[in-house]
Amino acid sequence: MFARLAEQYRNVVQDLVMSLQALARTLQQQGCSASCYVCGDGREGHGASFVANLGSNHMVRFLVSDFGISWVESRDGHELVKLEGAEAIQELQRVAQLLQQVGTNPATAAPRR
């Protein structure tokens, strides 16, 4: 059972990494400052660091690896929100949808709190 769960988690990490890469490319095409750095080769540890500037010194960072998943949102260098696991993924989804709605003007994206 545990081997199966570990493999499922690795698949989730791999899916998230591919999604983060696509989101970063899309945001860059819309003129937003976003990046996604990938580590690992997919066999022994895999992960990514996604960072996007939502404007007005409003930044989000999403980290995913074999060790965990986290979301950090900050403004003017001060941490506003830190989430982990499923909550972090849900917040990534919310912000991705919001950014799709505002198109090339991420400065109108509202922080979660």
N, C-alpha and C positions, 0 to 999 in steps of 0.2 A: 504494500500500500504506500509506504513512504517513498519508495523509488518512483512510483507513478506520480505522486504529488510533486516531487522534485522536478520531474520531467515536465509536468504541466506548468509549473512556475517558470522554468526556463523558456518554455514556449510563450508565456505571457510577456516575459522580459524581451524576447526577440520581437514579438509583435509591437510592443511599445516602442522599441528602438526604431523600427521601420516607420511607425506612425510619427514619431518625433522628427525624423529626418524629412519626411514629407511635409509636415507642418512648418518646419524651418524654411524649406524651399518655397513654399507657398507664401509665407509671410515676407520673405525676401523679394519675391516677385511683386508683392503689393507695396514695396518700398519700406517695409518695417525692418528694424534692426533685430535679427534673430540668428541664432546659431545652434548647431547640434553637433557635439563632439562624441564620437563613438569609440569605445575601447573594447578590446577583446576580439577574438576571432570567431566567436560563436560556439566553440567547442569547450574551451576552458575559461569560463567567466565571460560575461558579455554585459555591456551597459552603455549608457549614454548620459550626457549632460546637455540639457536644452535650456537656453536662456533667451528671453525676448524682452525688448524694451517696449513698453506700452505707451510711452510718452510721459512727459512731465515727471521725469525721474522715477517712474513706476516700472519696476522690473519683476519678472517672474523667472523662477528657476525650477526645473523639474529634473530630478535625478532618478535613474532607474539602473539597477544592477542585480546581480545574484544575491546581494546582501540586503536589498530593500528598495522601497520606492518612496520618494519624498517630493513635496511641493513647498516652495518658499516664495512668498510674495512680499515685496518691499517697496517703500517709497522714500526718497531722499535718504537712502542708506539705512532706514529703520525697518526692521522686520514687522510686517503687518499680520501675516498668516503663515503658519507652518502646519502642514498636513502630511500624513503618511498613509501608505497602503491604499485601500479602496477609496478613501476620501480624497487622496491626492489625485488619483485617476479621474474621479468625478469632477474635481476642480479643473483639471486639464481639459476635460470635455467641455465644461461650461465656458471657459475662456476661449477655447478654439471656436466654439459656436459664436460667441460674442464677436471675436475678431473677424469671422466670416461675414457677420452682419454689418460691421462698421467698415469693412473693405480696407481702403488705404488710409484711414484715419484712426489709428489705434489710440490716440489721445483721448477719445471719447469712451474708451473702455473703463468701466467702473471697477474699483477694487471690490473684493468679496465682502470686506467689513469696513 
